[in-house]
Amino acid sequence: MDFPEEEIDFLAEGDVSSRLENIIQQLERVLESAKEGVLLQEGMTLVIAGRPNAGKSSLLNALSGKESAIVTEIPGTTRDLLKEQVEIDGLPIHIIDTAGLRESEDRVEQEGIRRAWLEIEKADRVLLLVDDQQGIMAEDQQTLQQIQQGGEVPVTIVRTKVDLSGGKAGLHNGEIALSSKAGLGMDALRDFLKQAAGYQASGEGTFLARRRHLEALQQARCSLQQGREQLNDFHAGELLAEELRMAQEALSEITGEFSSDDLLGKIFSSFCIGK
């Protein structure tokens, strides 16, 4: 085999970058399908949060179809987490009702609020309840900002007690308006949750993943994105190869053994270095 004397720069061709971009896009599609698969396998964790007396326990009862929580007009009735599991057209939903979020000197209530925030951080989605008679107050804005600053947990504002406020039930500008007691807007909430989850009743074409699969895919995506940065910004082929190896290791947790030669071969398969 004869090799050319001049040094060959494989990265200069530009094809490596386009192939890498294509792989990242494919992985993004697999990730979206995997997220739906996690919901099918393990269900969505839905945290109900908000100020005291915003209607959290009433909504839990309405979704679960039973009197899971004590409902009174006394603020701070719920001090610990209340959990129920329901299904919406086959989609498992793990609902967590939390203590009202507010400043409190009561040590028991403080502990309930601390636990509420821990669940919010782990949730797949948070429903932030607002009494429609009062509207969104400064405390609600602060809670919303704190959740959004904490990470990637999506938040949906739910305006409650529309039977008393005279508001129109349903989905409006990304917010849900409902009355748990009167049953107004509940179907709109259920439909919204299914849509937000990307849920299809048939599950056809969905990668039935578990959370460890999702974490492995996210790790692989991160490595590929880092590799793209090394390639495009620094033209660092050796660092790209290392990121590809790390991506391959992450994917092997799902698929089984897959050698680095296989992955590098897929990237560089069109290059000829000799005859």
Secondary structure, DSSP 4 states (H G I P E B T S, - for coil): ----SSPP-GGGGSHHHHHHHHHHHHHHHHHHHHHHHHHHHH-EEEEEEESTTSSHHHHHHHHHTS--S---SSTT---S-EEEEEEETTEEEEEEE----S----HHHHHHHHHHHHHHHH-SEEEEEEETTT-S-HHHHHHHHHHHHHSS--EEEEEE-HHHH-PPPEEETTEEE-BTTTTBTHHHHHHHHHHHTT--TT-TT-----HHHHHHHHHHHHHHHHHHHHHHHH--HHHHHHHHHHHHHHHHHHH----HHHHHHHHHTT-----
